[in-house]
Amino acid sequence: MIASNTPGRAGVRRHLMKTLGVAAALSLAVTACGGSAEPASGGGNVTLTVTVWNLAKTPEFKALFDAFQQANPTIKIQPVDILADDYAEKVTTMLAGGDDTDVITMKNVTDYSRYSSRGQLLEITDLAKSADTAKLAGLDAFKVSDKYFALPYRQDFWLLYYNKTYFDKAGVKAPAALTWDEYAKLAQQLTKTEGGKKVYGTYQHTWRSVVQAIAAAQTGGDQLSGDYSFFADQYATTLGLQKSGAALDFGTAMAQKSDYRTMFETGATAMMPMGTWYISGILEAKANGKTDVDWALAPMPQRPGGTGVTTFGSPTAFAVNKKAEHADAAKKFVQFAAGKAGAEAITKVGVVPALQSPEITDTYFSIKGMPTDEVSKKAFAPDKVVLEMPVSEHTSDIDTILKEEHELIMVGDKSAADGIRSMNERVKSEVLN
């Protein structure tokens, strides 16, 4: 799913799309559930282009596109497929080059902050203020100066995946309520060699959020503040896991471009903190016979003395490119995805929709292959979900600094104390001042 990422290639792509029969934009009535489209005078269909990542491994996109096309037979969706690791860079380049792809998927709020502040997205405040979005989780993350430039269709949060077979063999109960210290000890206990292959007690992916966002969520720390002392305890836990050999070290994971799905589905790890989006992936892998891992869910570990379950998460949204070739059709799709029909479509493949209701939750846990034990259900209902990264005009620049310093700490080029000190100094001098 490689999309053009230079202005020249973007122009070529637009030309090719037109030669394939992309029609003129339609005049569409925007409805909450996406009724049938009405062609513009003169008739004809619309081909709506939508950026996505790893289409073949992301079942929600196909489910959503199929449902929308069935409800809107005059609109065909043409995915613009981009590698997940390259997504932000390529979309950034596309928008800067004037590309006219219609719908841009907002993979995270950091990218959204960047694109909306640059005036690259179409304002859709009218859709955001409709009555149908009253129960749309994550909508506030896309509010910029009382305006909206995207609508969430998915609301993910982090929990703990674990391999039931390894827990059973070790005589360990389901991790229903772990502190971070207990999690670290359990990871060491579960680390072993099986069949000549090392099995890590846990796998913590290379994203900075695995350390920094959960620290902010559970301490109340502000990632935009320029004071990151609240990261210290989480770095101590993470570096301790790495030093003890209970988790794959960061340098190796980066060098090998470790895939969290592969780590869990091949049985290379007993536990793994990860977002709810992975549920659809493992359900698909199990259904297709690509893994035999016996899995379940547990709440994210908590700080000692905490009450309830606090985790972090982030909505995923669709936005309309300000230079979209078919802006009306694009708005229709964005509202469909955020509405009831869109929520039902992605729920069936194990994706957590932004639109919340008891009926949708019941449907989710009735999916074939979903764990139905009480601990898994508890994990799916945290008491508090804090936004992964606050949205402001500074979000993108601060995110870059925190990521750079995180990597230096994790590979051992800086101590956690020195890295945190650098974060404080750089954010204050390079961004806030």
N, C-alpha and C positions, 0 to 999 in steps of 0.2 A: 504494500500500500504506500508506494513512494509517490509523493506529490511533487510538482514543480516547486523549486525554491529559489529561482532567480527571476527577475522581471522579464528577461527574454523568454525563458521557458514558460512562464505564466502566460505570456502572449500567445505562444505556440499552442498551449493547452486550450486556451479560449477558442482559438481558430479551429482546432480539431473538434472541440465540442460542438461548434456551430456546424461544421461539415457533417457531423453525425446526426444532425437534425434537431438541434436544440431550438425550440420554438420561441417566439416572442413571449414576454411575460404575460401572465393572465391577470385579470382583475378578479381577486378572490375575496369572498366574504369570510372574515376570521371568526370561527366559532370555537367554543370551548372544547368540544369533543371532535372537531374536525369533520364536518359533514362533507358531502360530495363537492368537488370544486366546480366552479362555473367558468367555462372557457371565455376568453375575451372575444369580442366581436371578430368574426372571421374564422373562429374555430381553432382547432389544433391543440396539441398537448404541451406540457411543460416538462423539461428535464431539470430537476432540482439537484444541484451539487452540494454535498455535505462532507466536510472533513471528518475523518475517523482515524483510529489507530488500530493496527493489528486486527483487521476485520475478521480474518479466519478464526482468531482465538478470542473474539469478543462477541459472544452470541447475542448480547442485548441489541446491537445495532441491526442485525438482520431481523430480529423479532419486531423491533420498532418500525423499521422501514416497511416490512411486509404488512403490518397492521395499518400503517398510514396509507400505503398504496391501495390496499383493499378498500379503505374508506374513501379514498380520493383517486379513482381510476384514471383521471386525466393528468395525474402528476406521477412521473417516474423519478425515482431517486437514483442518482449516480454517486456512489461513494468515492471520495478522494482519499485513498488509502495511504497512510504514512506510518512508518515504523514508530513504535511507542517511544523509544529512546530519542528519536529525532523530532518528535512531534512539535514541541514548543519552538524549537529553532526554525523548523520549516514553515510553520504557520506564521511566525513572526516575519520571516522573509517574504512570504506570500503577500501578507497584508501591506507590508512596507512597499512592495513592488506594484501595488494597485490591482492585484488579482481579484477576479470577480466571482470566486466561489461563493455560493449563496448563503450556506449555513456553516458556521464555525463552531465546532464542539469545544466548549471550555473545559479542559481537562482538570483545571484547578483554579482557585480564586486569584492566585498570584498572576497567572497569565491573563486572567480577566481584567485585573487591575491595570496591567500594562496596556492592553488593547483599548479598553474604554477610555483611559486617560489620554491616549493618543488620538482619540476621535475616529477610530477605525471600525466601530460597531454602530449599528442603527439603534436609536432609542426606541424601546418598546414598552415604555411606562404604561401605555394604555392596556397592554396585555397583563402586566404585572398587577395592576390595580383591579382586575376583574374579580368578580365574586368567587370564581372557581379556584382562585389561588389562595384562599383563606387558610387552607390546611396544607400548604406547600412548604415543607421543611426546607430550610436553607435559603429561602428567598431573600432574607435580609442581607445575606452576604453579597448580593448583587446590587445593593442600593448605593448609588454614588451621587451625592448632592441631590437627594430626593428624586433621582432618575434611575431607571433600570435599562440595562442593555443586554440582558440575558434572562432566561427562565430556567430554573433547575428541573431536571427530570429524574435525577437520582440523588439519594442522600446516603452517603457511606460513612461508616465509623469503624474504628479499630477494635478488634477483639483478639482472642488467642485461639489459634487452630492447634489441635493436638492429635497425635497418632494413638488411637485407643489400644492398638496391639502392643506398642511399646510400654504403655502405662500398665496394661494387664500383666505383661511379662515381669515387670519390675514390682508388681504388687502395690501399685500406687493408685489412689482414688482419683476420680475426675477433679481437676484443679478449679474447684468452684469459687474460691475466694483467696487468692494468693496475694501476699505482699511482694514487693520487688526482691527483698532478701530471700523469701521462700522460693520465689521463681528461680533465682540464681542457684540456690542449693539444689532444687529439683533438676535443673538443667545439668548440673554436674553429676547428679545421681543417674540420670538417663543417658549420659554420654558413654558410648561403648564401641566395641568393634564387633561386627556381625557379618559372617560370611566373608571375612577378609576386607570388609569395607567399614570405614568409620561412620558411626551414626552420632551426630551432634545432639546434645540435649536441647538446643534451640538454634534457630537461625534468625538473626536480626538483619534485615536488608540494609542496603547502603544509603538509603535516603536519610537526610538529616532529621526528618520528622520523627523517625523511629526513636530518636533520643530527645530532640528539642521540643517537638510539638506535644508529646505526652508530658514532658516536664512542665511546660507552660500550662497545660490543661489542669494538671493535678496540684500545682502550686499557686495558680492564679497569676503567674508571671506574664508579662506583656512582651511579645517578641518584637514590638516596634519601639520599645522604650530606650534602648541603648544601655540597659543594665541587665546582664545575663547571668548573674550569680545563681539564679534558680536552676540553671542547667547542671550545676556541679554534681549533685547526687546521682542524677541519671547517667552522666558520663562515668562516674565511679562504678556503677553497676555494669554498664555496657563494656567498659574496658576490662573489668574484672572477669566477665564471661569470656572475653577474647583471650586474655592472658592465661586463664585456666584451661583453655582448650575445649570449653563447653559450647562454644559458638565458633563458626568459621570466621577467621580473622578478616578484617575489612580489606586489607591489601590484596589478599587472595581473591576475595569476592569481586573486587573491582577489576583485577587483572583478568579473571576468568569470565567477567560479565555474568556473574551468577544470576540465574533465573529463579525467583522464589518458588514458582510453580514446580520446576524441576526438583528443587531441594525437597519440597514436601511430598510430591507425588512419587518420587523414587525411594522414599523412606530414608533420605539422608539426614533428616532431622526429626526429633520427637515433638517439638513445639515450634510455633512460629507466630509472632504478632503480625497481623496483616489486616487490611481493610475488608469490609463485607463484600466488596466487588469480586473477591476471589471465590466466593461461594458458587457463582455461576460457572466459573472456570473448572472447579473441581467436580461439580455435578456433571458437566459435559464430559470431562475426562473419564469419570467412572462409567457414565452411560455408554461411552465409545470403547470401553475396555482398555483404556490407555494407562490406567492405574488401578491397583487393588488395595490402596491404602484405606484402612478403616478409620474414619475421621470423625471428629466432633468439635464443638465450640465451647469456649469458656470465656468469662469476662477478662478484660485486661487486668494485669496485676496493679495493685494500688499502693500508695504510700502508707507507711505505718500510721495508725491513728485516724485514718480517713473514714468517712461515713459514706455509704452507698458506693456506686460504681461510676467513676468519672473517666471518660475517654475523650479522644478527639476525632474529628471527622471533617468531611468536606463535601459539599454538593458538587455535582457535575451538571453542566448546563449546555443549552444550545443558544447561540446568538446569531443575529443576522448581520452579515458583512455590510458595511455602509455602502460598498460598491457592488452589492449583489445584483446579478442580472435579473433575478426574479424575486424581488423583495416581498411582494404580497404573498406569493406561494411559500416563501421562506418563513414569514410570520405565521402562516397557517400551520406549517409543520412544527414550529417551536411551541405553539400553544397546544397542539395535539399531543406532543411528547410530554408536556407538563400536566396534561389533563387525565381524566379517568381512563380513557381508552389506552393512552400511552403507558400509564401505570400498570394496567392489567397485562399488557403485552410483555413488559420486561419482568414483571413478577413471575410469570410462568417459566422463565429461564433462570430464576434464582437471583435476580438483581433487586436491590432494595430501592423502591421508587421514592421520589420526593413527596408525592401525594400520599398522605397517611390516612388510613381508615382501618377499623377492626376487620372488615371484610378482606381487605388486601393482605393484612397480616395473616389471617387464617389461610388464605390462598397460598401464601408464601410457604408456610410450614406443611402444607399438604403436597408439596412438590415431591415427586419420587426421588428418593436418595437423600433427602434432608434428614439430619439427625433430629430426633424428637424427644430426647431426654430433657429433664428439667434444667440441667446446667446449661445446655445449649440454648434453651429458650430464655434463661436468665441472661445469658450473654447478649442475646438479641434485644434486650430491653434495658440498656444502661440508664442510670439515673440522670446523667448529665453528659451531653456531647458538646465539646468546645470546638469552635472553628479552628481548623488546622493552622491557618495563618490569617491574622486580621487584614482587612482590606483598607488601604489608604494610598495616597499618592506616592508613599515611600516604600510600599510593600515589595515591589520588584527589586529595588536596589538593596534593601536590607536582606531579602532572601538570598541574593547573590553572595553577599558578605558572609552570612551565617553558613551557607553551604561550603564556601571556600575554607573557612576556619574549621568547620566540622571535619572535612576530609583530612586536614593537616593533623588534627588531634587523633583521628582514628588510625592513621598510618604511622603514628608515633613521631612525626616531625615536630610536634609541639605537645607539651603536657596539657591536660585539660585546663589547668589554672592559667597557663600562658595563652591558650587559645581563647578562653573566655575573656581574658584581659584584652586581647586583640579585637574581639567582637565589640566590646564596650567602646574602645578607642576609635575603631574604624567607623562604626555606625554613627557615633556622635560627630566625628570630624568630616566624614565623607558624605553623610546623608542629612542628619538632623541639623547640622550647623551650616 
